[in-house]
Amino acid sequence: MAVLITRPDERGKQLVEMLIQSGVFAIHLPLFTIESGRELNDLPNKLSQLKVGDYVFAVSPHAVTFAVQTLRHTGFSWRQDLNYFAVGQRSAESFTAQIERPVFYPNQQETSEGLLNLPVMQQLADKTILILRGNGGREFFAEQAELRGAKVEIVECYQRIPIDYNNAEQISICKRAGINRIVVTSAEILQYLMDFVPENEHNWLKNCQLITISRRIANLAMAQGWTNIVISPKADNHSLLQTLLSTN
């Protein structure tokens, strides 16, 4: 087994290290970097305008990190009279540690769909939901929340900046290394990967086993031509590691 990890930043590096320690060859090839978002200056004002009991939803750990840094630098505190949510356990734990408030998340299905299935999300009339996310984020949650009566506000807390590689050289390295499994942890990464690999190499790409974290991403990959897809039960590195080690 030889694994290509596309997860960006330190989490991608950590997964590579975990695999190598387990005796599995792995390469880290992040396709973009994560940098501060263009709307962070709007965050204190948008938070202050929320009504008591309104919702704040952090899409990812990156959204939490940049939002927390911004409020810390401006001297603005996280309000105690709001309800806080995250899409997954890792984001929720990070958020809770920073704001010292309970952060709710869907522990059975760490996706927007899972979040929308929570009882408190069924009737959203008179609620405002402030979404903390990256550039080009998925619109599904916002659209569904509005259909249920919520007013939705969005703050771009981070942005994905493509990394400039010699694409052909990187693909050559992966092929020579015998890469036969690829970890993709978001729909955005999947699209970046499809664009990154030249079309004349797509047969090689799609013959690799794809390890991903949700049925939605798996369906997108199937639509692109993948047939060998495995879904990790959760998005954290430990779950991904166990999925890789247990997959033939």
TORDO-329603 format. One record per residue (C-alpha): residue number from 1; y, x, z. Coordinates in steps of 0.5 Angstrom, whole numbers, plus 2048, in hexadecimal, padded with zeros to 3 digits. Each point is the difference from the previous one (the first is absolute). Example, Ala and Ser with C-alpha at 12.3 -4.5 7.8 and 13.67 -1.06 7.14 Angstrom:
REM residues 2
<pt fifi="1" yy="7F7" xx="819" zz="810"/>
<pt fifi="2" yy="807" xx="802" zz="7FE"/>
This chain:
REM residues 248
<pt fifi="1" yy="800" xx="800" zz="800"/>
<pt fifi="2" yy="807" xx="802" zz="7FE"/>
<pt fifi="3" yy="806" xx="7FC" zz="802"/>
<pt fifi="4" yy="807" xx="7FF" zz="7FE"/>
<pt fifi="5" yy="805" xx="7FE" zz="805"/>
<pt fifi="6" yy="806" xx="7FC" zz="7FD"/>
<pt fifi="7" yy="803" xx="7FE" zz="807"/>
<pt fifi="8" yy="807" xx="803" zz="801"/>
<pt fifi="9" yy="803" xx="804" zz="805"/>
<pt fifi="10" yy="7FC" xx="803" zz="807"/>
<pt fifi="11" yy="7FB" xx="7FA" zz="800"/>
<pt fifi="12" yy="7FD" xx="803" zz="7F9"/>
<pt fifi="13" yy="800" xx="807" zz="803"/>
<pt fifi="14" yy="7FD" xx="7FD" zz="806"/>
<pt fifi="15" yy="7FA" xx="7FD" zz="7FC"/>
<pt fifi="16" yy="7FF" xx="806" zz="7FC"/>
<pt fifi="17" yy="7FF" xx="804" zz="806"/>
<pt fifi="18" yy="7FB" xx="7FB" zz="803"/>
<pt fifi="19" yy="7FC" xx="800" zz="7FA"/>
<pt fifi="20" yy="800" xx="807" zz="7FF"/>
<pt fifi="21" yy="7FE" xx="801" zz="808"/>
<pt fifi="22" yy="7FA" xx="7FB" zz="7FE"/>
<pt fifi="23" yy="7FE" xx="804" zz="7FB"/>
<pt fifi="24" yy="803" xx="7FC" zz="7FA"/>
<pt fifi="25" yy="804" xx="804" zz="7FB"/>
<pt fifi="26" yy="807" xx="7FC" zz="7FF"/>
<pt fifi="27" yy="806" xx="801" zz="7FC"/>
<pt fifi="28" yy="807" xx="7FD" zz="802"/>
<pt fifi="29" yy="804" xx="7FE" zz="7FA"/>
<pt fifi="30" yy="806" xx="7FC" zz="803"/>
<pt fifi="31" yy="803" xx="7FC" zz="7FA"/>
<pt fifi="32" yy="807" xx="7FF" zz="803"/>
<pt fifi="33" yy="804" xx="802" zz="806"/>
<pt fifi="34" yy="803" xx="7FB" zz="805"/>
<pt fifi="35" yy="807" xx="801" zz="802"/>
<pt fifi="36" yy="805" xx="7FC" zz="803"/>
<pt fifi="37" yy="802" xx="7F9" zz="7FD"/>
<pt fifi="38" yy="807" xx="7FE" zz="7FD"/>
<pt fifi="39" yy="801" xx="7FA" zz="805"/>
<pt fifi="40" yy="7FF" xx="803" zz="806"/>
<pt fifi="41" yy="807" xx="7FF" zz="802"/>
<pt fifi="42" yy="800" xx="7F9" zz="800"/>
<pt fifi="43" yy="7FA" xx="800" zz="805"/>
<pt fifi="44" yy="804" xx="7FF" zz="806"/>
<pt fifi="45" yy="805" xx="7FA" zz="7FD"/>
<pt fifi="46" yy="7FA" xx="7FD" zz="7FE"/>
<pt fifi="47" yy="7FC" xx="800" zz="807"/>
<pt fifi="48" yy="806" xx="7FE" zz="803"/>
<pt fifi="49" yy="801" xx="7FA" zz="7FC"/>
<pt fifi="50" yy="7F9" xx="7FD" zz="801"/>
<pt fifi="51" yy="7FF" xx="7FA" zz="805"/>
<pt fifi="52" yy="7FC" xx="800" zz="806"/>
<pt fifi="53" yy="7F9" xx="800" zz="7FF"/>
<pt fifi="54" yy="801" xx="802" zz="7F8"/>
<pt fifi="55" yy="7FA" xx="805" zz="7FD"/>
<pt fifi="56" yy="801" xx="807" zz="7FF"/>
<pt fifi="57" yy="7FA" xx="802" zz="7FB"/>
<pt fifi="58" yy="7FE" xx="808" zz="7FF"/>
<pt fifi="59" yy="7FC" xx="801" zz="7FA"/>
<pt fifi="60" yy="7FE" xx="807" zz="801"/>
<pt fifi="61" yy="800" xx="806" zz="805"/>
<pt fifi="62" yy="806" xx="803" zz="7FB"/>
<pt fifi="63" yy="804" xx="7FA" zz="801"/>
<pt fifi="64" yy="7FF" xx="800" zz="808"/>
<pt fifi="65" yy="802" xx="808" zz="800"/>
<pt fifi="66" yy="806" xx="7FF" zz="7FC"/>
<pt fifi="67" yy="803" xx="7FA" zz="803"/>
<pt fifi="68" yy="7FF" xx="803" zz="807"/>
<pt fifi="69" yy="803" xx="806" zz="7FE"/>
<pt fifi="70" yy="806" xx="7FC" zz="7FD"/>
<pt fifi="71" yy="801" xx="7FC" zz="806"/>
<pt fifi="72" yy="800" xx="806" zz="805"/>
<pt fifi="73" yy="805" xx="804" zz="7FC"/>
<pt fifi="74" yy="805" xx="7FA" zz="800"/>
<pt fifi="75" yy="7FF" xx="7FE" zz="808"/>
<pt fifi="76" yy="7FD" xx="7F9" zz="7FE"/>
<pt fifi="77" yy="7FA" xx="7FE" zz="804"/>
<pt fifi="78" yy="7FA" xx="7FB" zz="7FE"/>
<pt fifi="79" yy="802" xx="7F9" zz="802"/>
<pt fifi="80" yy="7FB" xx="7FD" zz="806"/>
<pt fifi="81" yy="801" xx="7F9" zz="7FD"/>
<pt fifi="82" yy="7FD" xx="801" zz="7F9"/>
<pt fifi="83" yy="7F8" xx="800" zz="7FE"/>
<pt fifi="84" yy="7FD" xx="806" zz="7FD"/>
<pt fifi="85" yy="7FB" xx="800" zz="7FB"/>
<pt fifi="86" yy="7FC" xx="806" zz="7FC"/>
<pt fifi="87" yy="7FB" xx="7FF" zz="7FA"/>
<pt fifi="88" yy="7FB" xx="805" zz="804"/>
<pt fifi="89" yy="7FE" xx="803" zz="806"/>
<pt fifi="90" yy="803" xx="807" zz="7FF"/>
<pt fifi="91" yy="807" xx="7FD" zz="7FE"/>
<pt fifi="92" yy="7FF" xx="7FB" zz="806"/>
<pt fifi="93" yy="7FE" xx="806" zz="805"/>
<pt fifi="94" yy="806" xx="804" zz="7FE"/>
<pt fifi="95" yy="805" xx="7FA" zz="800"/>
<pt fifi="96" yy="7FE" xx="7FE" zz="807"/>
<pt fifi="97" yy="801" xx="808" zz="803"/>
<pt fifi="98" yy="807" xx="800" zz="7FD"/>
<pt fifi="99" yy="803" xx="7F9" zz="802"/>
<pt fifi="100" yy="7FC" xx="7FF" zz="806"/>
<pt fifi="101" yy="7FE" xx="7F9" zz="7FE"/>
<pt fifi="102" yy="7FA" xx="7FC" zz="7FE"/>
<pt fifi="103" yy="7FF" xx="801" zz="7F8"/>
<pt fifi="104" yy="7FB" xx="7FB" zz="7FD"/>
<pt fifi="105" yy="7FB" xx="802" zz="7FA"/>
<pt fifi="106" yy="7FA" xx="7FC" zz="7FD"/>
<pt fifi="107" yy="7FA" xx="804" zz="803"/>
<pt fifi="108" yy="7FB" xx="7FD" zz="7FB"/>
<pt fifi="109" yy="804" xx="801" zz="7FA"/>
<pt fifi="110" yy="805" xx="805" zz="800"/>
<pt fifi="111" yy="804" xx="7FE" zz="7F9"/>
<pt fifi="112" yy="806" xx="7FB" zz="7FF"/>
<pt fifi="113" yy="7FB" xx="7FB" zz="7FF"/>
<pt fifi="114" yy="7FD" xx="801" zz="807"/>
<pt fifi="115" yy="807" xx="800" zz="803"/>
<pt fifi="116" yy="801" xx="7F9" zz="7FD"/>
<pt fifi="117" yy="7FA" xx="7FD" zz="803"/>
<pt fifi="118" yy="802" xx="801" zz="807"/>
<pt fifi="119" yy="802" xx="7FA" zz="803"/>
<pt fifi="120" yy="807" xx="802" zz="802"/>
<pt fifi="121" yy="801" xx="800" zz="7F8"/>
<pt fifi="122" yy="7FE" xx="7F9" zz="7FE"/>
<pt fifi="123" yy="807" xx="7FD" zz="801"/>
<pt fifi="124" yy="806" xx="804" zz="7FF"/>
<pt fifi="125" yy="805" xx="7FB" zz="7FF"/>
<pt fifi="126" yy="807" xx="803" zz="804"/>
<pt fifi="127" yy="7FD" xx="807" zz="800"/>
<pt fifi="128" yy="803" xx="806" zz="7FD"/>
<pt fifi="129" yy="7FB" xx="805" zz="7FF"/>
<pt fifi="130" yy="803" xx="807" zz="7FF"/>
<pt fifi="131" yy="7FB" xx="805" zz="7FC"/>
<pt fifi="132" yy="800" xx="807" zz="801"/>
<pt fifi="133" yy="7FD" xx="803" zz="7F9"/>
<pt fifi="134" yy="801" xx="806" zz="7FB"/>
<pt fifi="135" yy="803" xx="7FF" zz="7F9"/>
<pt fifi="136" yy="7FC" xx="7FC" zz="7FB"/>
<pt fifi="137" yy="7FC" xx="7FD" zz="806"/>
<pt fifi="138" yy="7FB" xx="7FA" zz="7FE"/>
<pt fifi="139" yy="803" xx="7F9" zz="800"/>
<pt fifi="140" yy="7FB" xx="7FC" zz="802"/>
<pt fifi="141" yy="801" xx="7FF" zz="808"/>
<pt fifi="142" yy="808" xx="7FF" zz="7FF"/>
<pt fifi="143" yy="7FE" xx="7FA" zz="7FA"/>
<pt fifi="144" yy="7FB" xx="7FD" zz="805"/>
<pt fifi="145" yy="804" xx="800" zz="806"/>
<pt fifi="146" yy="806" xx="7FD" zz="7FC"/>
<pt fifi="147" yy="7FB" xx="7FA" zz="7FD"/>
<pt fifi="148" yy="7FF" xx="7FF" zz="808"/>
<pt fifi="149" yy="807" xx="7FF" zz="801"/>
<pt fifi="150" yy="802" xx="807" zz="803"/>
<pt fifi="151" yy="807" xx="804" zz="7FE"/>
<pt fifi="152" yy="7FE" xx="807" zz="7FE"/>
<pt fifi="153" yy="804" xx="806" zz="800"/>
<pt fifi="154" yy="7FD" xx="807" zz="7FE"/>
<pt fifi="155" yy="802" xx="807" zz="802"/>
<pt fifi="156" yy="7FE" xx="806" zz="7FB"/>
<pt fifi="157" yy="7FE" xx="805" zz="806"/>
<pt fifi="158" yy="7FD" xx="805" zz="7FB"/>
<pt fifi="159" yy="7FF" xx="802" zz="7F9"/>
<pt fifi="160" yy="7FB" xx="803" zz="7FC"/>
<pt fifi="161" yy="802" xx="806" zz="7FC"/>
<pt fifi="162" yy="7FB" xx="802" zz="7FB"/>
<pt fifi="163" yy="7FE" xx="807" zz="800"/>
<pt fifi="164" yy="800" xx="805" zz="7FA"/>
<pt fifi="165" yy="7FA" xx="803" zz="7FE"/>
<pt fifi="166" yy="7FD" xx="803" zz="7FA"/>
<pt fifi="167" yy="7FB" xx="7FA" zz="7FF"/>
<pt fifi="168" yy="7FB" xx="803" zz="7FB"/>
<pt fifi="169" yy="7FF" xx="806" zz="805"/>
<pt fifi="170" yy="7FF" xx="7FC" zz="806"/>
<pt fifi="171" yy="7FB" xx="7FB" zz="7FC"/>
<pt fifi="172" yy="7FC" xx="807" zz="7FE"/>
<pt fifi="173" yy="800" xx="802" zz="807"/>
<pt fifi="174" yy="7FD" xx="7FA" zz="802"/>
<pt fifi="175" yy="7FB" xx="800" zz="7FB"/>
<pt fifi="176" yy="7FE" xx="807" zz="801"/>
<pt fifi="177" yy="7FF" xx="7FE" zz="808"/>
<pt fifi="178" yy="7FB" xx="7FB" zz="7FE"/>
<pt fifi="179" yy="805" xx="7FA" zz="803"/>
<pt fifi="180" yy="7FC" xx="7FA" zz="800"/>
<pt fifi="181" yy="803" xx="7FB" zz="805"/>
<pt fifi="182" yy="807" xx="7FF" zz="801"/>
<pt fifi="183" yy="804" xx="7FC" zz="806"/>
<pt fifi="184" yy="805" xx="7FC" zz="7FE"/>
<pt fifi="185" yy="804" xx="7FC" zz="806"/>
<pt fifi="186" yy="805" xx="7FC" zz="7FC"/>
<pt fifi="187" yy="801" xx="7FC" zz="7FA"/>
<pt fifi="188" yy="806" xx="805" zz="7FF"/>
<pt fifi="189" yy="7FC" xx="806" zz="800"/>
<pt fifi="190" yy="7FB" xx="7FD" zz="7FB"/>
<pt fifi="191" yy="805" xx="7FE" zz="7FB"/>
<pt fifi="192" yy="803" xx="807" zz="801"/>
<pt fifi="193" yy="7F9" xx="803" zz="7FF"/>
<pt fifi="194" yy="7FF" xx="7FC" zz="7FA"/>
<pt fifi="195" yy="807" xx="803" zz="7FD"/>
<pt fifi="196" yy="7FE" xx="807" zz="802"/>
<pt fifi="197" yy="7FA" xx="801" zz="7FD"/>
<pt fifi="198" yy="800" xx="800" zz="7F8"/>
<pt fifi="199" yy="7FD" xx="7FB" zz="7FC"/>
<pt fifi="200" yy="7FB" xx="804" zz="7FD"/>
<pt fifi="201" yy="7FD" xx="802" zz="807"/>
<pt fifi="202" yy="800" xx="7F9" zz="803"/>
<pt fifi="203" yy="7F8" xx="800" zz="7FE"/>
<pt fifi="204" yy="7FF" xx="805" zz="805"/>
<pt fifi="205" yy="805" xx="7FD" zz="805"/>
<pt fifi="206" yy="7FD" xx="7F9" zz="800"/>
<pt fifi="207" yy="7F9" xx="804" zz="801"/>
<pt fifi="208" yy="802" xx="802" zz="806"/>
<pt fifi="209" yy="7FE" xx="7FC" zz="806"/>
<pt fifi="210" yy="806" xx="7FC" zz="803"/>
<pt fifi="211" yy="801" xx="800" zz="808"/>
<pt fifi="212" yy="806" xx="7FB" zz="801"/>
<pt fifi="213" yy="802" xx="7FB" zz="806"/>
<pt fifi="214" yy="800" xx="7F9" zz="7FE"/>
<pt fifi="215" yy="7FD" xx="7FB" zz="7FB"/>
<pt fifi="216" yy="807" xx="7FF" zz="7FD"/>
<pt fifi="217" yy="800" xx="808" zz="7FE"/>
<pt fifi="218" yy="7F9" xx="800" zz="7FE"/>
<pt fifi="219" yy="801" xx="7FA" zz="7FB"/>
<pt fifi="220" yy="806" xx="803" zz="7FD"/>
<pt fifi="221" yy="7FC" xx="806" zz="7FF"/>
<pt fifi="222" yy="7FA" xx="7FC" zz="7FD"/>
<pt fifi="223" yy="806" xx="7FD" zz="7FB"/>
<pt fifi="224" yy="801" xx="807" zz="7FE"/>
<pt fifi="225" yy="7F9" xx="802" zz="7FE"/>
<pt fifi="226" yy="7FD" xx="803" zz="807"/>
<pt fifi="227" yy="7F9" xx="7FD" zz="802"/>
<pt fifi="228" yy="7FE" xx="805" zz="805"/>
<pt fifi="229" yy="804" xx="7FD" zz="806"/>
<pt fifi="230" yy="7FF" xx="801" zz="808"/>
<pt fifi="231" yy="805" xx="7FC" zz="805"/>
<pt fifi="232" yy="801" xx="803" zz="806"/>
<pt fifi="233" yy="800" xx="7FB" zz="806"/>
<pt fifi="234" yy="807" xx="803" zz="802"/>
<pt fifi="235" yy="805" xx="805" zz="7FE"/>
<pt fifi="236" yy="800" xx="805" zz="805"/>
<pt fifi="237" yy="7FE" xx="807" zz="7FF"/>
<pt fifi="238" yy="7FA" xx="7FF" zz="804"/>
<pt fifi="239" yy="7FD" xx="7FA" zz="7FD"/>
<pt fifi="240" yy="801" xx="803" zz="7F9"/>
<pt fifi="241" yy="7FC" xx="806" zz="802"/>
<pt fifi="242" yy="7FB" xx="7FC" zz="803"/>
<pt fifi="243" yy="800" xx="7FC" zz="7F9"/>
<pt fifi="244" yy="7FF" xx="807" zz="7FC"/>
<pt fifi="245" yy="7FB" xx="803" zz="804"/>
<pt fifi="246" yy="7FC" xx="7F9" zz="800"/>
<pt fifi="247" yy="800" xx="7FF" zz="7F9"/>
<pt fifi="248" yy="7FB" xx="803" zz="7FB"/>
